[in-house]
């Protein structure tokens, strides 16, 4: 990889492969996969079902070790979970016995922050996502969209350098999903945090991201990187922009091509 290009990247997945072994047989989830996100960039990943998108996110989060290759954040190897990376899944995974503020401040308490300091930071980020007045509610008293806001606030409380998101809005209704997309973009703009967003929704990927990586069928490799030049800020009207429709057709065509499991990209580093 070009050293000058490496220096411009914040999050780097460099020729990563992941192999699982079960019943004496090997299965490669991803193979020789390379992608990156520059500081403050919003990158999205799409691909056929089973192509290794979630496995990629688990390796980025440090939950799974790589079999081959390397992953770095700000030049430092990712060797395990850490507060420099906030991870969001489709399920909000809130603790039902803790209040909203308690959930948001939970990680800070684990780091040794006092109860008062953790609550102060929790209220700061709850204000950022528009839920400060619900600080003393419990998760069961909130709607699905509000719970996802709390989950996002919990990530932000640790002030991560990168957000890793695995279809966090997949279970929401269309209107709530759009509202959460808008909120995420607003927060991302304010905090200038790097985001890697995994989704099966092509329109969502294009609406949110600066660039979209399309993966092949398993073992996942990068088939193509698609630059998204839609103007920001993005609003619901962006969905009717002819440029988004054109990009959607391009990415869908790539996904049809990506379903061929025998396809091997000619370009290892699709920059």
C-alpha positions, -999 to +999 in steps of 0.1 A: +000+000+000+013+035-009+029+050+023+015+085+014-020+071+012-016+052+044-007+084+062-040+100+051-060+071+066-074+069+100-088+033+100-070+008+079-080-028+070-049-041+052-052-074+033-072-090+061-084-126+060-105-144+085-108-182+087-131-202+109-126-239+116-156-262+125-158-300+124-123-301+109-132-279+080-120-244+072-143-216+061-129-182+049-153-155+058-132-127+042-100-130+022-074-104+013-098-076+021-085-040+021-103-008+028-098+024+048-115+055+062-099+088+064-102+110+095-138+122+100-150+102+070-182+083+068-177+050+050-203+023+044-200-014+035-226-034+016-225-069+001-244-101-004-258-120+026-230-140+043-202-121+027-185-113+060-197-078+067-204-085+104-172-105+107-153-075+094-169-053+120-162-078+148-125-077+138-125-039+137-140-039+172-114-063+184-139-090+192-124-114+167-087-117+158-076-116+122-062-147+106-040-128+082-033-091+075-036-062+099-061-036+112-049-003+126-066+028+140-045+060+140-015+038+132-020+016+162-028-021+158-063-032+168-056-061+193-088-062+213-118-041+223-111-005+234-129+028+242-113+043+211-139+024+191-177+026+197-197-004+185-234-004+177-254-034+166-290-038+155-301-046+190-296-017+214-285-041+243-295-016+270-295-028+306-332-028+316-324-024+353-304+009+347-319+043+339-311+060+306-284+080+323-271+049+340-269+031+307-251+059+291-226+064+319-220+026+325-188+025+305-174+055+323-181+039+356-162+009+345-133+032+337-133+045+373-152+077+368-173+088+398-211+085+397-214+123+396-189+126+367-204+098+348-239+113+351-226+147+341-211+133+309-242+112+303-264+143+304-241+160+280-244+134+253-281+128+260-286+165+252-267+159+220-292+132+209-322+151+223-330+129+253-317+148+283-352+150+298-355+112+297-323+107+318-342+090+347-365+069+325-359+031+321-354+015+287-388-002+289-405+032+290-389+043+257-398+037+220-375+017+197-361+049+182-355+065+216-337+033+227-314+036+197-307+072+206-297+060+241-274+033+225-258+060+204-253+083+234-237+054+253-211+051+225-205+088+224-200+091+262-166+073+258-156+099+232-144+072+206-122+080+177-143+057+154-179+045+154-184+009+140-221+003+132-237-030+121-272-022+108-282-003+139-314+010+123-325-023+107-353-030+131-369+004+130-399+015+110-392+037+079-400+071+095-380+064+127-351+050+106-350+082+086-350+102+118-321+082+132-302+086+100-306+123+102-296+123+139-265+102+132-254+127+104-259+156+127-238+140+155-212+129+130-209+165+117-206+180+152-180+155+165-160+149+133-157+112+142-148+085+117-177+061+109-177+026+093-214+017+087-224-019+077-258-022+061-278-043+036-298-012+025-282+004-005-301+037-003-292+040+034-255+035+025-255+061-002-276+086+018-252+084+048-217+078+034-189+096+016-179+063+000-194+029-002-174-004-003-191-032-022-180-067-011-181-099-031-198-131-019-179-152+006-151-150+010-156-113+011-133-090-009-137-055-020-153-055-055-155-018-059-153+015-040-181+039-050-175+076-042-207+094-031-205+131-042-240+141-030-239+175-014-241+179+024-260+184+046-282+156+035-319+158+041-349+137+033-351+155-001-317+139-009-336+106-014-353+121-045-321+135-060-315+119-094-278+115-085-288+092-056-309+072-080-280+068-104-257+057-076-283+033-064-285+016-098-247+015-099-243-002-065-272-026-072-255-037-104-223-043-085-241-064-059-255-086-087-220-090-100-207-096-064-230-126-060-207-147-082-186-166-056-159-174-081-152-137-088-118-124-077-112-087-081-082-078-102-074-048-080-063-057-045-063-021-033-094-005-048-086+031-041 
